[in-house]
Amino acid sequence: MSNFNDFQKMINSLNKEKLSELCEEFLTNHEAAMNILFKYCTEFGLIFDSQEIKDNMTIMHKNGDFDNIVCFGIELSENQLYKKFHPS
């Protein structure tokens, strides 16, 4: 069974370009971003349902794991659209 630590390792194994693309996808097309994450999880040998992926992403967001990811040309922590949906 896959757990948060497995998910975090998978996310941390992605290069910055893939993380930036994933971030931009989440901000513009949540369903497509979830499909990309399902694909990444499968390729990494992990099994999660959509709620588990959302929960894991939320934990990582709250931990600030994505704050330095460049999204639409600026760090996610400075992105106003992101802040709208993820207030501090």
Backbone as ProteinMPNN parsed JSONL, in Angstrom:
{"seq_chain_A": "MSNFNDFQKMINSLNKEKLSELCEEFLTNHEAAMNILFKYCTEFGLIFDSQEIKDNMTIMHKNGDFDNIVCFGIELSENQLYKKFHPS", "coords_chain_A": {"N_chain_A": [[0.841, -1.18, 0.0], [0.537, 2.219, -0.82], [1.883, 5.219, 0.64], [1.957, 8.506, 2.259], [4.701, 9.244, 2.469], [5.812, 7.789, 0.333], [4.518, 9.057, -1.787], [5.515, 11.658, -1.517], [8.249, 11.189, -2.018], [8.048, 10.46, -4.714], [7.081, 12.854, -5.883], [9.223, 14.543, -5.241], [11.134, 13.409, -6.837], [10.648, 14.322, -9.335], [11.694, 16.496, -11.967], [12.388, 20.073, -11.953], [11.195, 21.316, -14.126], [9.063, 19.589, -14.851], [7.581, 19.797, -12.492], [6.916, 22.504, -12.549], [5.316, 22.588, -14.862], [3.26, 20.899, -13.994], [2.249, 22.401, -11.862], [1.276, 24.681, -13.254], [-0.684, 23.425, -14.737], [-2.419, 22.561, -12.709], [-3.408, 25.02, -11.865], [-4.864, 25.834, -14.041], [-6.292, 23.699, -15.17], [-7.617, 21.534, -13.393], [-8.529, 18.847, -13.462], [-7.043, 17.691, -15.558], [-4.496, 17.951, -14.455], [-4.717, 16.219, -12.279], [-4.932, 13.821, -13.679], [-2.383, 13.701, -14.788], [-0.897, 13.412, -12.436], [-1.864, 10.903, -11.573], [-0.726, 9.355, -13.594], [2.052, 9.804, -13.136], [2.245, 8.668, -10.574], [1.599, 5.975, -11.132], [3.717, 5.313, -12.868], [5.749, 5.413, -11.02], [5.167, 3.304, -9.5], [3.171, 3.488, -7.599], [0.007, 3.421, -5.911], [-2.802, 5.28, -5.678], [-5.953, 6.742, -4.816], [-8.074, 9.39, -6.093], [-8.778, 11.102, -3.97], [-6.8, 10.57, -2.066], [-4.545, 11.491, -3.434], [-5.182, 14.226, -3.606], [-5.239, 14.824, -0.856], [-2.554, 14.29, -0.154], [-1.212, 16.167, -1.763], [-2.22, 18.491, -0.609], [-1.129, 18.367, 1.98], [1.577, 18.636, 1.313], [1.536, 21.19, 0.151], [0.782, 22.725, 2.397], [3.038, 22.328, 3.933], [4.801, 23.841, 2.564], [6.229, 22.81, 0.47], [6.08, 23.345, -2.237], [6.561, 25.997, -2.637], [8.812, 27.184, -3.855], [8.635, 26.497, -6.483], [8.573, 27.423, -9.844], [5.963, 29.003, -11.413], [4.08, 29.932, -14.06], [6.068, 31.825, -14.571], [6.769, 32.979, -12.115], [7.674, 32.4, -8.666], [5.743, 29.982, -6.951], [4.877, 30.686, -4.4], [4.516, 33.384, -4.631], [2.538, 33.709, -6.464], [-0.473, 35.116, -7.386], [-2.924, 33.947, -8.167], [-2.654, 31.375, -7.153], [-2.486, 32.016, -4.416], [-5.059, 32.924, -4.02], [-6.609, 30.599, -3.938], [-5.296, 29.16, -2.025], [-5.007, 30.399, 0.688], [-2.858, 31.847, 3.193]], "CA_chain_A": [[0.0, 0.0, 0.0], [1.3, 3.462, -0.922], [1.612, 6.168, 1.713], [2.395, 9.884, 2.005], [6.15, 9.287, 2.236], [6.034, 7.32, -1.041], [4.049, 10.123, -2.666], [6.474, 12.751, -1.408], [9.454, 10.765, -2.743], [7.737, 10.525, -6.133], [7.038, 14.272, -6.259], [10.585, 15.079, -5.143], [11.956, 12.84, -7.904], [10.348, 15.032, -10.576], [12.551, 17.664, -12.172], [11.711, 21.355, -11.755], [10.363, 21.602, -15.301], [7.818, 18.832, -14.712], [6.824, 20.374, -11.386], [6.36, 23.773, -13.034], [4.222, 22.253, -15.769], [2.183, 20.358, -13.169], [1.691, 23.543, -11.147], [0.492, 25.465, -14.195], [-1.858, 22.626, -15.086], [-3.349, 22.613, -11.573], [-4.042, 26.329, -11.801], [-5.708, 26.078, -15.213], [-7.119, 22.547, -15.514], [-7.403, 20.636, -12.256], [-8.755, 17.453, -13.864], [-5.88, 17.253, -16.335], [-3.38, 17.823, -13.515], [-4.927, 14.973, -11.534], [-4.592, 12.721, -14.588], [-0.919, 13.663, -14.862], [-0.411, 12.829, -11.183], [-2.147, 9.461, -11.619], [0.29, 8.786, -14.487], [3.325, 9.812, -12.418], [2.166, 7.67, -9.495], [1.659, 4.65, -11.76], [5.091, 5.114, -13.342], [6.595, 5.259, -9.834], [4.723, 2.084, -8.83], [2.301, 3.835, -6.481], [-1.435, 3.344, -6.149], [-3.58, 6.214, -4.875], [-7.179, 7.226, -5.436], [-8.012, 10.839, -6.276], [-8.817, 11.779, -2.673], [-5.477, 10.424, -1.451], [-3.646, 12.41, -4.133], [-5.532, 15.572, -3.141], [-4.793, 14.946, 0.536], [-1.088, 14.356, -0.152], [-0.828, 17.467, -2.318], [-2.562, 19.502, 0.396], [-0.102, 18.297, 3.024], [2.813, 19.203, 0.776], [1.328, 22.638, 0.033], [0.821, 23.3, 3.746], [4.427, 22.257, 4.379], [5.596, 24.764, 1.755], [7.091, 22.045, -0.435], [5.988, 23.838, -3.612], [6.708, 27.453, -2.65], [9.897, 27.625, -4.74], [8.389, 26.058, -7.855], [8.213, 28.52, -10.736], [4.67, 28.746, -12.029], [3.775, 31.104, -14.887], [7.163, 32.777, -14.529], [7.11, 33.431, -10.772], [7.588, 31.335, -7.666], [4.366, 29.698, -6.548], [4.552, 31.417, -3.168], [4.191, 34.759, -4.999], [1.499, 33.681, -7.487], [-1.731, 35.614, -6.829], [-3.98, 32.958, -8.404], [-2.43, 30.321, -6.157], [-2.839, 32.556, -3.101], [-6.519, 33.027, -3.96], [-7.159, 29.289, -3.591], [-4.526, 28.601, -0.904], [-4.582, 31.498, 1.57], [-1.943, 31.481, 4.298]], "C_chain_A": [[0.886, 1.244, 0.0], [0.913, 4.415, 0.201], [2.155, 7.547, 1.353], [3.886, 9.961, 1.704], [6.508, 8.819, 0.831], [5.657, 8.413, -2.039], [5.055, 11.27, -2.686], [7.776, 12.423, -2.145], [9.235, 10.866, -4.25], [7.75, 11.971, -6.607], [8.449, 14.854, -6.259], [11.516, 14.518, -6.211], [11.719, 13.541, -9.248], [11.278, 16.231, -10.727], [11.714, 18.943, -12.089], [10.8, 21.706, -12.933], [9.023, 20.875, -15.208], [6.957, 19.397, -13.59], [6.196, 21.706, -11.789], [5.172, 23.525, -13.946], [3.013, 21.732, -14.992], [1.476, 21.486, -12.407], [0.786, 24.355, -12.067], [-0.781, 24.732, -14.592], [-2.888, 22.657, -13.956], [-4.097, 23.935, -11.529], [-4.99, 26.596, -12.963], [-6.667, 24.938, -15.522], [-6.879, 21.446, -14.48], [-7.542, 19.164, -12.654], [-7.573, 16.9, -14.654], [-4.667, 17.058, -15.425], [-3.505, 16.542, -12.705], [-4.577, 13.771, -12.405], [-3.084, 12.576, -14.733], [-0.354, 13.035, -13.595], [-0.687, 11.336, -11.101], [-1.083, 8.756, -12.457], [1.64, 8.708, -13.778], [3.34, 8.765, -11.307], [2.315, 6.259, -10.061], [3.078, 4.338, -12.223], [6.059, 4.876, -12.181], [6.208, 4.019, -9.035], [3.819, 2.323, -7.641], [0.836, 3.732, -6.884], [-2.131, 4.256, -5.148], [-4.893, 6.493, -5.587], [-7.106, 8.752, -5.46], [-8.029, 11.581, -4.943], [-7.471, 11.701, -1.973], [-4.467, 11.361, -2.114], [-3.911, 13.834, -3.67], [-5.035, 15.799, -1.718], [-3.271, 15.094, 0.615], [-0.591, 15.691, -0.697], [-1.102, 18.578, -1.308], [-1.531, 19.532, 1.511], [1.181, 18.954, 2.534], [2.699, 20.716, 0.602], [1.443, 23.308, 1.395], [2.237, 23.313, 4.313], [5.339, 23.211, 3.612], [6.5, 24.081, 0.754], [7.098, 22.571, -1.868], [6.251, 25.332, -3.729], [7.763, 27.952, -3.626], [9.724, 27.179, -6.184], [7.954, 27.252, -8.69], [6.96, 28.125, -11.501], [4.237, 30.02, -12.751], [4.796, 32.214, -14.681], [7.524, 33.322, -13.164], [6.993, 32.263, -9.802], [6.153, 31.201, -7.184], [3.959, 30.495, -5.314], [4.157, 32.863, -3.444], [3.047, 34.844, -6.016], [0.143, 34.05, -6.877], [-2.887, 34.638, -7.033], [-3.868, 31.82, -7.404], [-2.88, 30.795, -4.779], [-4.354, 32.656, -2.926], [-7.137, 31.723, -3.472], [-6.447, 28.628, -2.418], [-4.064, 29.726, 0.015], [-3.727, 30.987, 2.73], [-2.685, 31.25, 5.58]], "O_chain_A": [[1.871, 1.31, 0.736], [-0.23, 4.425, 0.658], [2.737, 7.738, 0.285], [4.295, 10.667, 0.782], [7.404, 9.38, 0.2], [6.376, 8.663, -3.006], [5.4, 11.787, -3.749], [8.342, 13.284, -2.819], [10.123, 11.304, -4.982], [8.366, 12.281, -7.627], [8.823, 15.578, -7.181], [12.576, 15.089, -6.466], [12.498, 13.372, -10.186], [11.609, 16.9, -9.748], [10.485, 18.896, -12.147], [9.752, 22.325, -12.747], [7.972, 21.467, -15.456], [5.735, 19.468, -13.721], [5.064, 21.999, -11.406], [4.137, 24.179, -13.817], [1.874, 22.084, -15.3], [0.248, 21.512, -12.323], [-0.343, 24.681, -11.701], [-1.832, 25.349, -14.763], [-4.088, 22.765, -14.21], [-5.281, 23.973, -11.194], [-5.832, 27.49, -12.879], [-7.741, 25.169, -16.076], [-6.052, 20.555, -14.673], [-6.749, 18.329, -12.22], [-7.154, 15.763, -14.436], [-3.901, 16.111, -15.602], [-2.511, 15.854, -12.47], [-3.988, 12.805, -11.919], [-2.565, 11.461, -14.794], [0.564, 12.218, -13.663], [0.152, 10.577, -10.616], [-0.595, 7.69, -12.08], [2.3, 7.669, -13.812], [4.332, 8.06, -11.124], [3.07, 5.447, -9.527], [3.583, 3.237, -12.001], [7.078, 4.206, -12.352], [6.832, 3.71, -8.019], [3.703, 1.465, -6.766], [0.478, 3.931, -8.045], [-2.065, 4.043, -3.938], [-4.95, 6.484, -6.817], [-6.176, 9.338, -4.906], [-7.352, 12.6, -4.805], [-7.045, 12.673, -1.348], [-3.629, 11.954, -1.435], [-2.973, 14.575, -3.373], [-4.472, 16.852, -1.415], [-2.764, 15.927, 1.366], [0.345, 16.277, -0.153], [-0.302, 19.503, -1.17], [-1.107, 20.606, 1.939], [1.8, 19.737, 3.256], [3.653, 21.445, 0.872], [2.116, 24.329, 1.539], [2.594, 24.204, 5.084], [6.508, 23.375, 3.962], [7.435, 24.693, 0.239], [8.018, 22.278, -2.631], [6.17, 25.881, -4.828], [7.62, 29.045, -4.174], [10.581, 27.457, -7.023], [7.068, 28.006, -8.289], [6.897, 27.075, -12.14], [4.049, 31.062, -12.123], [4.445, 33.392, -14.623], [8.499, 34.064, -13.048], [6.311, 31.274, -10.071], [5.441, 32.194, -7.031], [2.812, 30.93, -5.205], [3.534, 33.507, -2.6], [2.634, 35.942, -6.387], [-0.334, 33.378, -5.962], [-3.746, 34.514, -6.16], [-4.875, 31.354, -6.87], [-3.568, 30.071, -4.06], [-4.87, 32.493, -1.82], [-8.08, 31.739, -2.681], [-6.94, 27.641, -1.872], [-2.865, 29.987, 0.117], [-3.867, 29.849, 3.177], [-2.072, 30.937, 6.6]]}, "name": "protein", "num_of_chains": 1, "seq": "MSNFNDFQKMINSLNKEKLSELCEEFLTNHEAAMNILFKYCTEFGLIFDSQEIKDNMTIMHKNGDFDNIVCFGIELSENQLYKKFHPS"}
